[in-house]
Amino acid sequence: MNISYSPFNNRLLAALPEREYQRISPHLEFVHLGLGQVLYEPNTLIEWVYFPHYSLISIVAKLTDNVTTEIGLISREGMVGLPVILGGGYAINQAVVQVADGAFKLNANILKQEFKRGETLQKILLLYTETRLHQVSQVAVCKSHHSIEKRFCRWLLLVHDGVENDNLFLTQKFMAKMLGVRRASVTETAQKLQALNLIRYRRGQITILNRKALQERACECYHIIHEQFNRLMTLSRLE
């Protein structure tokens, strides 16, 4: 295994006690994930779960007319494949790679076995599930009450948190689909933020120039999501 691709760059794996980590480590496999790669389609059996490295995975709701919108964002703080531990075992929404890098994949049956032991892994994943439910509900509120600019800033900050890289390779079309807005709205908003020297935008790439200013222009939802995750993950380290 390439040492640069450490499982401990994923916050859930890094939080496991040594004993529990050693039980699953022989079953972890690093896989490269390409931009736009689909990990799950709706209503398909989940055979593998993924612990992202520095990749970013969007959980996307799809309607029958092919309209899509992002309802969740998973990076190295989490795991893709929660239905495995919730009992259903089938993907509800599409999971698609938004930022290419990689992830550590684990067979779903191995994860279920470890989860049923009722040890730290179970505690961590239940707390993480709570953070995901909170994120989904907060994003729903955000889309109903906040402007496109505030939502765009919130989304960029969450992406930036996940990849820890100022250069984000994102197309207008993809951003519009994830935010559930018109492509023209993304263009207009990106141009405005560029004029303010918060970002540099060119075809297929956004560079974060002033993160602090982006945080000031983002809606409160970014701060709520960020703080709630840190609070719940702190609980996972407490007995």
TAQUIUR-V128456 format. One record per helix or strand of 3 or more residues. SS is the DSSP state (H for helix, E for strand). FROM is the first residue (numbers start at 1). TO is the last residue. If there is no record, write none. Layout:
# TAQUIUR-V128456
SS	FROM	TO
SS	FROM	TO
This chain:
# TAQUIUR-V128456
H	7	9
H	11	14
H	18	25
E	29	33
E	38	40
E	48	52
E	56	62
E	68	74
H	83	86
E	94	99
E	101	107
H	108	116
H	120	145
H	148	163
H	172	179
H	183	195
E	199	202
E	205	208
H	211	217
H	220	235
